[in-house]
Amino acid sequence: MQAAGRAAVAAVVVALAIAGCGQDAPSPARVATAEVRSDASCLDPDVLDALGLELDPSLRADQPAATTRGLPPVGFVADTVLLCDRGETLRDSAGRWWAVTATLLEGDLDPLVGVMTGTTPAAACGTAIAPQVWLVDAMGAAVLLPRDATCADDDVAAALADLAVVDRMEHPVALAQSVNADAPAP
């Protein structure tokens, strides 16, 4: 009886193995199509999260709603790139602030768009902080690329490096050290 049971189990295993041989390998995961927005911003909650920052409560009135990341929809023609990265610290009367650098880039975007739409999703950046990329069309509509897009490979970095800087601005994000923290207690 035990021999018959083992033979039945072996037959099932062989049948499953043979059935699996005829199937194609799983296709790579597809990246979703991004939500088209009219308010590309380096202060987007998901952009800040990817940069390891959180918007200070005093600035939250200006914070846009989070967006759905992905690849540009069919027919979307990018005109500029908004590159968001961690910036230098800024000082004002409140103290020292962590900042985000918003860099507007122009030039031939075809290599960047080609690399982004022709690759499978990148492996996670790990603990590295990667710049976040918005593609913006001539009318101001924008899509936020996948979080780890700049980790995909060297082709993305090369495509970004070939673009010309049109504008660069620092945005305060989080108070790192209050002026009051330096003052001695009364």
N, CA and C atoms as an extended XYZ file, in Angstrom:
558
Properties=species:S:1:pos:R:3:atomname:S:1:resname:S:1:resid:I:1 pbc="F F F"
N         0.825       -1.186        0.000 N   MET     1
C         0.000        0.000        0.000 CA  MET     1
C         0.871        1.251        0.000 C   MET     1
N         1.956        1.238        0.785 N   GLN     2
C         2.840        2.391        0.818 CA  GLN     2
C         3.497        2.605       -0.541 C   GLN     2
N         3.868        1.513       -1.207 N   ALA     3
C         4.496        1.615       -2.519 CA  ALA     3
C         3.527        2.238       -3.524 C   ALA     3
N         2.253        1.877       -3.447 N   ALA     4
C         1.252        2.426       -4.357 CA  ALA     4
C         1.063        3.921       -4.091 C   ALA     4
N         1.099        4.324       -2.823 N   GLY     5
C         0.952        5.739       -2.460 CA  GLY     5
C         2.124        6.555       -2.966 C   GLY     5
N         3.351        5.995       -2.824 N   ARG     6
C         4.542        6.697       -3.312 CA  ARG     6
C         4.515        6.804       -4.832 C   ARG     6
N         4.053        5.773       -5.492 N   ALA     7
C         3.975        5.790       -6.951 CA  ALA     7
C         2.971        6.846       -7.423 C   ALA     7
N         1.855        7.001       -6.703 N   ALA     8
C         0.851        7.995       -7.072 CA  ALA     8
C         1.400        9.412       -6.889 C   ALA     8
N         2.114        9.633       -5.781 N   VAL     9
C         2.714       10.949       -5.526 CA  VAL     9
C         3.752       11.258       -6.598 C   VAL     9
N         4.575       10.261       -6.952 N   ALA    10
C         5.596       10.453       -7.983 CA  ALA    10
C         4.944       10.774       -9.318 C   ALA    10
N         3.846       10.118       -9.645 N   ALA    11
C         3.152       10.374      -10.906 CA  ALA    11
C         2.602       11.800      -10.947 C   ALA    11
N         2.074       12.284       -9.820 N   VAL    12
C         1.554       13.657       -9.760 CA  VAL    12
C         2.686       14.656       -9.936 C   VAL    12
N         3.825       14.426       -9.273 N   VAL    13
C         4.978       15.320       -9.390 CA  VAL    13
C         5.462       15.372      -10.832 C   VAL    13
N         5.576       14.221      -11.492 N   VAL    14
C         6.026       14.167      -12.886 CA  VAL    14
C         5.027       14.896      -13.781 C   VAL    14
N         3.732       14.684      -13.553 N   ALA    15
C         2.713       15.337      -14.373 CA  ALA    15
C         2.779       16.855      -14.209 C   ALA    15
N         2.977       17.331      -12.979 N   LEU    16
C         3.086       18.775      -12.758 CA  LEU    16
C         4.345       19.345      -13.404 C   LEU    16
N         5.432       18.608      -13.343 N   ALA    17
C         6.683       19.057      -13.955 CA  ALA    17
C         6.536       19.152      -15.460 C   ALA    17
N         5.906       18.160      -16.067 N   ILE    18
C         5.713       18.169      -17.513 CA  ILE    18
C         4.781       19.308      -17.912 C   ILE    18
N         3.726       19.528      -17.145 N   ALA    19
C         2.785       20.608      -17.447 CA  ALA    19
C         3.479       21.963      -17.349 C   ALA    19
N         4.379       22.113      -16.397 N   GLY    20
C         5.091       23.376      -16.225 CA  GLY    20
C         6.076       23.645      -17.333 C   GLY    20
N         6.585       22.615      -17.996 N   CYS    21
C         7.564       22.809      -19.052 CA  CYS    21
C         6.970       23.497      -20.264 C   CYS    21
N         5.708       23.367      -20.487 N   GLY    22
C         5.095       23.952      -21.663 CA  GLY    22
C         4.729       25.413      -21.488 C   GLY    22
N         4.867       25.950      -20.287 N   GLN    23
C         4.478       27.334      -20.039 CA  GLN    23
C         5.663       28.261      -20.249 C   GLN    23
N         5.364       29.464      -20.699 N   ASP    24
C         6.401       30.469      -20.866 CA  ASP    24
C         6.884       30.936      -19.501 C   ASP    24
N         8.098       31.459      -19.483 N   ALA    25
C         8.627       32.040      -18.249 CA  ALA    25
C         7.790       33.262      -17.922 C   ALA    25
N         7.654       33.590      -16.634 N   PRO    26
C         6.850       34.753      -16.286 CA  PRO    26
C         7.423       36.011      -16.933 C   PRO    26
N         6.538       36.835      -17.457 N   SER    27
C         6.991       38.062      -18.092 CA  SER    27
C         7.383       39.063      -17.012 C   SER    27
N         8.303       39.979      -17.339 N   PRO    28
C         8.706       40.964      -16.346 CA  PRO    28
C         7.516       41.829      -15.945 C   PRO    28
N         7.553       42.297      -14.716 N   ALA    29
C         6.457       43.124      -14.213 CA  ALA    29
C         6.348       44.396      -15.041 C   ALA    29
N         5.150       44.769      -15.330 N   ARG    30
C         4.912       45.987      -16.104 CA  ARG    30
C         4.764       47.162      -15.134 C   ARG    30
N         5.261       48.312      -15.573 N   VAL    31
C         5.125       49.513      -14.778 CA  VAL    31
C         3.811       50.182      -15.172 C   VAL    31
N         3.091       50.636      -14.194 N   ALA    32
C         1.799       51.287      -14.434 CA  ALA    32
C         1.984       52.589      -15.203 C   ALA    32
N         0.911       53.040      -15.794 N   THR    33
C         0.912       54.345      -16.445 CA  THR    33
C         0.715       55.400      -15.370 C   THR    33
N         1.515       56.449      -15.443 N   ALA    34
C         1.459       57.509      -14.434 CA  ALA    34
C         0.208       58.359      -14.580 C   ALA    34
N        -0.204       58.921      -13.477 N   GLU    35
C        -1.283       59.903      -13.463 CA  GLU    35
C        -0.726       61.211      -14.034 C   GLU    35
N        -1.432       61.835      -14.943 N   VAL    36
C        -1.010       63.114      -15.509 CA  VAL    36
C        -1.519       64.215      -14.589 C   VAL    36
N        -0.593       65.061      -14.134 N   ARG    37
C        -0.915       66.131      -13.191 CA  ARG    37
C        -0.557       67.480      -13.795 C   ARG    37
N        -1.122       68.526      -13.273 N   SER    38
C        -0.780       69.874      -13.736 CA  SER    38
C         0.053       70.620      -12.692 C   SER    38
N         0.456       69.915      -11.648 N   ASP    39
C         1.171       70.574      -10.548 CA  ASP    39
C         2.428       69.805      -10.139 C   ASP    39
N         3.328       69.585      -11.087 N   ALA    40
C         4.588       68.903      -10.754 CA  ALA    40
C         5.311       69.691       -9.677 C   ALA    40
N         5.741       68.992       -8.635 N   SER    41
C         6.374       69.681       -7.520 CA  SER    41
C         7.338       68.749       -6.799 C   SER    41
N         8.444       69.321       -6.382 N   CYS    42
C         9.381       68.554       -5.571 CA  CYS    42
C         8.885       68.430       -4.133 C   CYS    42
N         7.766       69.090       -3.805 N   LEU    43
C         7.174       68.974       -2.473 CA  LEU    43
C         6.064       67.934       -2.429 C   LEU    43
N         5.894       67.175       -3.506 N   ASP    44
C         4.932       66.073       -3.544 CA  ASP    44
C         5.270       65.118       -2.404 C   ASP    44
N         4.278       64.656       -1.633 N   PRO    45
C         4.559       63.788       -0.488 CA  PRO    45
C         5.372       62.535       -0.839 C   PRO    45
N         5.098       61.920       -1.983 N   ASP    46
C         5.834       60.710       -2.354 CA  ASP    46
C         7.261       61.037       -2.769 C   ASP    46
N         7.473       62.189       -3.386 N   VAL    47
C         8.827       62.633       -3.750 CA  VAL    47
C         9.631       62.855       -2.472 C   VAL    47
N         9.041       63.570       -1.520 N   LEU    48
C         9.735       63.827       -0.255 CA  LEU    48
C        10.054       62.525        0.478 C   LEU    48
N         9.106       61.599        0.487 N   ASP    49
C         9.336       60.311        1.134 CA  ASP    49
C        10.508       59.581        0.483 C   ASP    49
N        10.567       59.593       -0.837 N   ALA    50
C        11.666       58.925       -1.544 CA  ALA    50
C        13.007       59.598       -1.251 C   ALA    50
N        12.978       60.883       -0.935 N   LEU    51
C        14.204       61.618       -0.607 CA  LEU    51
C        14.521       61.562        0.886 C   LEU    51
N        13.707       60.844        1.637 N   GLY    52
C        13.944       60.699        3.077 CA  GLY    52
C        13.595       61.939        3.871 C   GLY    52
N        12.634       62.714        3.396 N   LEU    53
C        12.239       63.949        4.058 CA  LEU    53
C        10.737       63.968        4.306 C   LEU    53
N        10.321       64.828        5.236 N   GLU    54
C         8.901       65.031        5.503 CA  GLU    54
C         8.674       66.529        5.639 C   GLU    54
N         7.628       67.010        5.013 N   LEU    55
C         7.342       68.440        5.011 CA  LEU    55
C         7.002       68.920        6.411 C   LEU    55
N         7.618       70.033        6.805 N   ASP    56
C         7.365       70.647        8.103 CA  ASP    56
C         5.889       71.026        8.212 C   ASP    56
N         5.264       70.820        9.372 N   PRO    57
C         3.842       71.166        9.529 CA  PRO    57
C         3.523       72.620        9.168 C   PRO    57
N         4.463       73.537        9.375 N   SER    58
C         4.214       74.946        9.058 CA  SER    58
C         4.120       75.193        7.553 C   SER    58
N         4.560       74.250        6.731 N   LEU    59
C         4.531       74.399        5.275 CA  LEU    59
C         3.463       73.544        4.609 C   LEU    59
N         2.692       72.809        5.374 N   ARG    60
C         1.756       71.840        4.805 CA  ARG    60
C         0.637       72.452        3.980 C   ARG    60
N         0.323       73.716        4.157 N   ALA    61
C        -0.735       74.332        3.357 CA  ALA    61
C        -0.352       74.356        1.885 C   ALA    61
N         0.943       74.383        1.597 N   ASP    62
C         1.430       74.435        0.222 CA  ASP    62
C         1.673       73.057       -0.369 C   ASP    62
N         1.481       71.996        0.405 N   GLN    63
C         1.827       70.654       -0.038 CA  GLN    63
C         0.779       70.102       -1.006 C   GLN    63
N         1.225       69.677       -2.207 N   PRO    64
C         0.268       69.070       -3.139 CA  PRO    64
C        -0.100       67.655       -2.700 C   PRO    64
N        -1.185       67.142       -3.246 N   ALA    65
C        -1.595       65.772       -2.965 CA  ALA    65
C        -0.624       64.802       -3.633 C   ALA    65
N        -0.497       63.604       -3.067 N   ALA    66
C         0.385       62.580       -3.646 CA  ALA    66
C        -0.144       62.175       -5.011 C   ALA    66
N         0.756       61.706       -5.863 N   THR    67
C         0.396       61.335       -7.221 CA  THR    67
C         0.716       59.868       -7.483 C   THR    67
N         0.110       59.326       -8.529 N   THR    68
C         0.391       57.955       -8.935 CA  THR    68
C         1.557       57.975       -9.903 C   THR    68
N         2.617       57.246       -9.564 N   ARG    69
C         3.819       57.186      -10.393 CA  ARG    69
C         3.649       56.185      -11.522 C   ARG    69
N         4.527       56.293      -12.510 N   GLY    70
C         4.560       55.320      -13.593 CA  GLY    70
C         5.218       55.885      -14.822 C   GLY    70
N         4.972       55.235      -15.933 N   LEU    71
C         5.509       55.688      -17.213 CA  LEU    71
C         4.517       56.635      -17.867 C   LEU    71
N         4.989       57.497      -18.775 N   PRO    72
C         4.067       58.418      -19.444 CA  PRO    72
C         3.025       57.665      -20.255 C   PRO    72
N         1.804       58.189      -20.314 N   PRO    73
C         0.785       57.544      -21.137 CA  PRO    73
C         1.133       57.710      -22.621 C   PRO    73
N         0.536       56.862      -23.439 N   VAL    74
C         0.749       56.950      -24.885 CA  VAL    74
C         0.332       58.335      -25.359 C   VAL    74
N         1.165       58.950      -26.164 N   GLY    75
C         0.866       60.274      -26.697 CA  GLY    75
C         1.404       61.415      -25.851 C   GLY    75
N         1.916       61.136      -24.654 N   PHE    76
C         2.477       62.189      -23.801 CA  PHE    76
C         3.835       62.596      -24.375 C   PHE    76
N         4.025       63.882      -24.657 N   VAL    77
C         5.272       64.370      -25.240 CA  VAL    77
C         5.950       65.291      -24.231 C   VAL    77
N         6.999       64.795      -23.619 N   ALA    78
C         7.722       65.575      -22.607 CA  ALA    78
C         8.517       66.688      -23.275 C   ALA    78
N         8.536       67.840      -22.611 N   ASP    79
C         9.245       69.007      -23.101 CA  ASP    79
C        10.402       69.367      -22.179 C   ASP    79
N        10.205       69.151      -20.867 N   THR    80
C        11.231       69.434      -19.859 CA  THR    80
C        11.214       68.343      -18.799 C   THR    80
N        12.227       68.374      -17.971 N   VAL    81
C        12.338       67.450      -16.838 CA  VAL    81
C        12.462       68.285      -15.573 C   VAL    81
N        11.715       67.908      -14.544 N   LEU    82
C        11.885       68.491      -13.218 CA  LEU    82
C        12.564       67.426      -12.375 C   LEU    82
N        13.799       67.681      -11.996 N   LEU    83
C        14.595       66.743      -11.214 CA  LEU    83
C        14.602       67.214       -9.762 C   LEU    83
N        14.178       66.349       -8.854 N   CYS    84
C        14.092       66.685       -7.431 CA  CYS    84
C        15.143       65.877       -6.677 C   CYS    84
N        15.954       66.572       -5.892 N   ASP    85
C        17.005       65.897       -5.132 CA  ASP    85
C        17.172       66.604       -3.796 C   ASP    85
N        17.822       65.917       -2.859 N   ARG    86
C        18.105       66.554       -1.569 CA  ARG    86
C        19.041       67.721       -1.807 C   ARG    86
N        18.752       68.836       -1.164 N   GLY    87
C        19.551       70.038       -1.352 CA  GLY    87
C        20.438       70.329       -0.154 C   GLY    87
N        21.044       71.484       -0.212 N   GLU    88
C        21.868       71.973        0.889 CA  GLU    88
C        20.945       72.454        2.006 C   GLU    88
N        21.493       72.695        3.170 N   THR    89
C        20.667       73.266        4.231 CA  THR    89
C        20.547       74.765        4.001 C   THR    89
N        19.406       75.306        4.385 N   LEU    90
C        19.127       76.733        4.254 CA  LEU    90
C        18.955       77.321        5.649 C   LEU    90
N        19.248       78.603        5.783 N   ARG    91
C        19.074       79.284        7.067 CA  ARG    91
C        18.126       80.460        6.897 C   ARG    91
N        17.278       80.646        7.897 N   ASP    92
C        16.431       81.840        7.964 CA  ASP    92
C        16.224       82.178        9.435 C   ASP    92
N        15.286       83.069        9.719 N   SER    93
C        15.077       83.509       11.098 CA  SER    93
C        14.557       82.389       12.001 C   SER    93
N        13.980       81.341       11.424 N   ALA    94
C        13.484       80.215       12.230 CA  ALA    94
C        14.597       79.232       12.584 C   ALA    94
N        15.650       79.168       11.769 N   GLY    95
C        16.746       78.236       12.028 CA  GLY    95
C        17.310       77.654       10.751 C   GLY    95
N        17.806       76.420       10.858 N   ARG    96
C        18.422       75.728        9.723 CA  ARG    96
C        17.435       74.692        9.193 C   ARG    96
N        17.219       74.682        7.865 N   TRP    97
C        16.220       73.833        7.217 CA  TRP    97
C        16.888       72.825        6.295 C   TRP    97
N        16.333       71.607        6.258 N   TRP    98
C        16.670       70.660        5.197 CA  TRP    98
C        15.953       71.175        3.964 C   TRP    98
N        16.540       70.978        2.802 N   ALA    99
C        15.937       71.526        1.588 CA  ALA    99
C        15.922       70.503        0.463 C   ALA    99
N        15.077       70.777       -0.515 N   VAL   100
C        15.006       69.998       -1.748 CA  VAL   100
C        15.430       70.928       -2.878 C   VAL   100
N        16.282       70.423       -3.754 N   THR   101
C        16.681       71.182       -4.935 CA  THR   101
C        15.802       70.762       -6.105 C   THR   101
N        15.121       71.735       -6.688 N   ALA   102
C        14.297       71.501       -7.880 CA  ALA   102
C        15.074       72.037       -9.072 C   ALA   102
N        15.434       71.147      -10.008 N   THR   103
C        16.206       71.540      -11.180 CA  THR   103
C        15.383       71.289      -12.428 C   THR   103
N        15.188       72.340      -13.216 N   LEU   104
C        14.462       72.225      -14.470 CA  LEU   104
C        15.475       72.010      -15.584 C   LEU   104
N        15.282       70.932      -16.356 N   LEU   105
C        16.217       70.562      -17.424 CA  LEU   105
C        15.504       70.566      -18.766 C   LEU   105
N        16.231       70.977      -19.818 N   GLU   106
C        15.707       70.952      -21.175 CA  GLU   106
C        16.741       70.342      -22.102 C   GLU   106
N        16.271       69.945      -23.261 N   GLY   107
C        17.152       69.376      -24.279 CA  GLY   107
C        16.452       68.234      -24.974 C   GLY   107
N        17.240       67.354      -25.567 N   ASP   108
C        16.692       66.193      -26.259 CA  ASP   108
C        16.292       65.147      -25.223 C   ASP   108
N        14.990       65.026      -25.000 N   LEU   109
C        14.484       64.095      -23.987 CA  LEU   109
C        14.284       62.687      -24.539 C   LEU   109
N        14.425       62.507      -25.855 N   ASP   110
C        14.200       61.191      -26.438 CA  ASP   110
C        15.050       60.087      -25.795 C   ASP   110
N        16.355       60.316      -25.544 N   PRO   111
C        17.136       59.243      -24.897 CA  PRO   111
C        16.602       58.871      -23.515 C   PRO   111
N        16.212       59.871      -22.719 N   LEU   112
C        15.682       59.602      -21.382 CA  LEU   112
C        14.362       58.852      -21.462 C   LEU   112
N        13.449       59.334      -22.297 N   VAL   113
C        12.143       58.681      -22.431 CA  VAL   113
C        12.330       57.273      -22.991 C   VAL   113
N        13.243       57.105      -23.952 N   GLY   114
C        13.509       55.787      -24.525 CA  GLY   114
C        14.030       54.806      -23.492 C   GLY   114
N        14.948       55.259      -22.648 N   VAL   115
C        15.488       54.386      -21.594 CA  VAL   115
C        14.388       54.019      -20.607 C   VAL   115
N        13.576       55.005      -20.237 N   MET   116
C        12.535       54.758      -19.237 CA  MET   116
C        11.454       53.819      -19.752 C   MET   116
N        11.041       53.980      -20.994 N   THR   117
C         9.950       53.159      -21.502 CA  THR   117
C        10.437       51.815      -22.032 C   THR   117
N        11.742       51.673      -22.247 N   GLY   118
C        12.264       50.429      -22.792 CA  GLY   118
C        12.846       49.480      -21.772 C   GLY   118
N        12.794       49.837      -20.488 N   THR   119
C        13.388       48.984      -19.464 CA  THR   119
C        12.314       48.412      -18.564 C   THR   119
N        12.668       47.325      -17.919 N   THR   120
C        11.790       46.764      -16.895 CA  THR   120
C        12.023       47.561      -15.623 C   THR   120
N        11.147       47.468      -14.663 N   PRO   121
C        11.324       48.237      -13.438 CA  PRO   121
C        12.692       47.965      -12.802 C   PRO   121
N        13.301       49.015      -12.329 N   ALA   122
C        14.620       48.909      -11.714 CA  ALA   122
C        14.536       48.203      -10.371 C   ALA   122
N        15.654       47.618      -10.026 N   ALA   123
C        15.752       47.071       -8.681 CA  ALA   123
C        15.711       48.245       -7.714 C   ALA   123
N        15.286       48.002       -6.527 N   ALA   124
C        15.215       49.069       -5.535 CA  ALA   124
C        16.590       49.689       -5.333 C   ALA   124
N        16.591       50.951       -5.009 N   CYS   125
C        17.842       51.677       -4.803 CA  CYS   125
C        18.526       51.265       -3.503 C   CYS   125
N        17.867       50.450       -2.726 N   GLY   126
C        18.432       50.083       -1.424 CA  GLY   126
C        18.309       51.264       -0.483 C   GLY   126
N        19.371       51.553        0.238 N   THR   127
C        19.337       52.662        1.187 CA  THR   127
C        19.756       53.972        0.549 C   THR   127
N        20.146       53.945       -0.717 N   ALA   128
C        20.581       55.163       -1.398 CA  ALA   128
C        19.396       56.096       -1.633 C   ALA   128
N        19.671       57.378       -1.574 N   ILE   129
C        18.669       58.391       -1.891 CA  ILE   129
C        18.837       58.708       -3.374 C   ILE   129
N        17.801       58.472       -4.157 N   ALA   130
C        17.870       58.690       -5.602 CA  ALA   130
C        17.045       59.909       -5.989 C   ALA   130
N        17.548       60.729       -6.903 N   PRO   131
C        16.756       61.850       -7.393 CA  PRO   131
C        15.434       61.366       -7.980 C   PRO   131
N        14.418       62.185       -7.872 N   GLN   132
C        13.089       61.862       -8.383 CA  GLN   132
C        12.836       62.685       -9.637 C   GLN   132
N        12.173       62.078      -10.634 N   VAL   133
C        12.064       62.693      -11.954 CA  VAL   133
C        10.602       62.868      -12.372 C   VAL   133
N        10.267       64.107      -12.730 N   TRP   134
C         8.992       64.438      -13.365 CA  TRP   134
C         9.274       64.729      -14.826 C   TRP   134
N         8.454       64.229      -15.735 N   LEU   135
C         8.474       64.642      -17.137 CA  LEU   135
C         7.332       65.629      -17.309 C   LEU   135
N         7.613       66.780      -17.936 N   VAL   136
C         6.625       67.845      -18.067 CA  VAL   136
C         6.469       68.193      -19.543 C   VAL   136
N         5.213       68.328      -20.001 N   ASP   137
C         5.003       68.699      -21.408 CA  ASP   137
C         4.935       70.220      -21.539 C   ASP   137
N         4.796       70.708      -22.759 N   ALA   138
C         4.819       72.143      -23.033 CA  ALA   138
C         3.666       72.908      -22.379 C   ALA   138
N         2.587       72.218      -22.046 N   MET   139
C         1.436       72.875      -21.429 CA  MET   139
C         1.436       72.741      -19.900 C   MET   139
N         2.463       72.145      -19.335 N   GLY   140
C         2.566       72.014      -17.886 CA  GLY   140
C         2.024       70.723      -17.311 C   GLY   140
N         1.479       69.845      -18.154 N   ALA   141
C         1.038       68.532      -17.662 CA  ALA   141
C         2.291       67.713      -17.353 C   ALA   141
N         2.229       66.903      -16.294 N   ALA   142
C         3.431       66.205      -15.852 CA  ALA   142
C         3.118       64.803      -15.357 C   ALA   142
N         4.117       63.937      -15.458 N   VAL   143
C         4.034       62.587      -14.903 CA  VAL   143
C         5.265       62.349      -14.032 C   VAL   143
N         5.050       61.670      -12.920 N   LEU   144
C         6.130       61.336      -11.991 CA  LEU   144
C         6.588       59.919      -12.300 C   LEU   144
N         7.860       59.778      -12.667 N   LEU   145
C         8.401       58.469      -13.029 CA  LEU   145
C         8.509       57.571      -11.805 C   LEU   145
N         8.657       56.256      -12.002 N   PRO   146
C         8.767       55.335      -10.861 CA  PRO   146
C         9.862       55.767       -9.886 C   PRO   146
N         9.644       55.458       -8.626 N   ARG   147
C        10.521       55.896       -7.523 CA  ARG   147
C        11.992       55.575       -7.754 C   ARG   147
N        12.284       54.393       -8.231 N   ASP   148
C        13.674       53.975       -8.411 CA  ASP   148
C        14.152       54.136       -9.854 C   ASP   148
N        13.506       55.032      -10.607 N   ALA   149
C        13.840       55.193      -12.030 CA  ALA   149
C        15.300       55.546      -12.242 C   ALA   149
N        15.861       56.400      -11.400 N   THR   150
C        17.251       56.809      -11.602 CA  THR   150
C        18.238       55.753      -11.136 C   THR   150
N        17.754       54.661      -10.554 N   CYS   151
C        18.625       53.556      -10.160 CA  CYS   151
C        18.708       52.499      -11.261 C   CYS   151
N        17.901       52.661      -12.323 N   ALA   152
C        17.782       51.627      -13.352 CA  ALA   152
C        19.135       51.222      -13.918 C   ALA   152
N        19.865       52.164      -14.406 N   ASP   153
C        21.188       51.880      -14.950 CA  ASP   153
C        21.881       53.192      -15.261 C   ASP   153
N        23.087       53.092      -15.797 N   ASP   154
C        23.861       54.289      -16.109 CA  ASP   154
C        23.268       55.082      -17.268 C   ASP   154
N        22.431       54.450      -18.109 N   ASP   155
C        21.836       55.153      -19.240 CA  ASP   155
C        20.933       56.291      -18.782 C   ASP   155
N        20.225       56.110      -17.676 N   VAL   156
C        19.347       57.162      -17.159 CA  VAL   156
C        20.189       58.338      -16.691 C   VAL   156
N        21.232       58.063      -15.929 N   ALA   157
C        22.111       59.132      -15.442 CA  ALA   157
C        22.757       59.869      -16.617 C   ALA   157
N        23.180       59.133      -17.651 N   ALA   158
C        23.790       59.754      -18.823 CA  ALA   158
C        22.778       60.625      -19.565 C   ALA   158
N        21.552       60.153      -19.709 N   ALA   159
C        20.515       60.929      -20.402 CA  ALA   159
C        20.201       62.216      -19.638 C   ALA   159
N        20.164       62.139      -18.305 N   LEU   160
C        19.924       63.337      -17.502 CA  LEU   160
C        21.101       64.304      -17.588 C   LEU   160
N        22.313       63.775      -17.593 N   ALA   161
C        23.515       64.613      -17.650 CA  ALA   161
C        23.624       65.366      -18.973 C   ALA   161
N        23.033       64.830      -20.037 N   ASP   162
C        23.089       65.485      -21.347 CA  ASP   162
C        22.114       66.651      -21.479 C   ASP   162
N        21.244       66.847      -20.507 N   LEU   163
C        20.263       67.928      -20.564 CA  LEU   163
C        20.840       69.209      -19.971 C   LEU   163
N        20.354       70.343      -20.452 N   ALA   164
C        20.824       71.646      -19.977 CA  ALA   164
C        19.977       72.125      -18.800 C   ALA   164
N        20.640       72.689      -17.808 N   VAL   165
C        19.952       73.252      -16.644 CA  VAL   165
C        19.370       74.610      -17.035 C   VAL   165
N        18.056       74.747      -16.878 N   VAL   166
C        17.356       75.986      -17.197 CA  VAL   166
C        17.145       76.805      -15.926 C   VAL   166
N        16.826       76.124      -14.832 N   ASP   167
C        16.550       76.809      -13.576 CA  ASP   167
C        16.830       75.854      -12.423 C   ASP   167
N        17.251       76.410      -11.310 N   ARG   168
C        17.481       75.605      -10.106 CA  ARG   168
C        16.998       76.424       -8.917 C   ARG   168
N        16.222       75.766       -8.042 N   MET   169
C        15.679       76.463       -6.882 CA  MET   169
C        15.719       75.542       -5.671 C   MET   169
N        16.010       76.123       -4.525 N   GLU   170
C        16.005       75.386       -3.258 CA  GLU   170
C        14.684       75.660       -2.539 C   GLU   170
N        14.049       74.587       -2.048 N   HIS   171
C        12.801       74.717       -1.292 CA  HIS   171
C        13.034       74.202        0.125 C   HIS   171
N        12.777       75.026        1.161 N   PRO   172
C        12.880       74.511        2.529 CA  PRO   172
C        11.805       73.449        2.746 C   PRO   172
N        12.178       72.392        3.472 N   VAL   173
C        11.244       71.285        3.672 CA  VAL   173
C        11.008       70.999        5.145 C   VAL   173
N        12.084       70.842        5.898 N   ALA   174
C        11.943       70.449        7.304 CA  ALA   174
C        12.944       71.213        8.154 C   ALA   174
N        12.473       71.744        9.253 N   LEU   175
C        13.341       72.477       10.166 CA  LEU   175
C        14.287       71.494       10.841 C   LEU   175
N        15.573       71.619       10.540 N   ALA   176
C        16.575       70.711       11.097 CA  ALA   176
C        17.021       71.162       12.478 C   ALA   176
N        17.146       72.481       12.653 N   GLN   177
C        17.562       73.009       13.946 CA  GLN   177
C        16.935       74.384       14.131 C   GLN   177
N        16.109       74.505       15.118 N   SER   178
C        15.427       75.759       15.414 CA  SER   178
C        16.399       76.762       16.032 C   SER   178
N        16.185       78.027       15.771 N   VAL   179
C        16.982       79.077       16.405 CA  VAL   179
C        16.789       79.004       17.906 C   VAL   179
N        15.600       78.659       18.341 N   ASN   180
C        15.305       78.550       19.774 CA  ASN   180
C        16.089       77.421       20.430 C   ASN   180
N        16.496       76.427       19.640 N   ALA   181
C        17.261       75.310       20.216 CA  ALA   181
C        18.640       75.759       20.639 C   ALA   181
N        19.158       76.859       20.023 N   ASP   182
C        20.480       77.370       20.363 CA  ASP   182
C        20.464       78.282       21.578 C   ASP   182
N        19.320       78.857       21.876 N   ALA   183
C        19.226       79.829       22.965 CA  ALA   183
C        19.236       79.107       24.317 C   ALA   183
N        19.974       79.659       25.290 N   PRO   184
C        19.960       79.037       26.612 CA  PRO   184
C        18.605       79.212       27.289 C   PRO   184
N        18.262       78.242       28.078 N   ALA   185
C        16.977       78.294       28.810 CA  ALA   185
C        17.021       79.386       29.844 C   ALA   185
N        15.896       80.149       30.058 N   PRO   186
C        15.879       81.254       31.041 CA  PRO   186
C        15.960       80.773       32.452 C   PRO   186
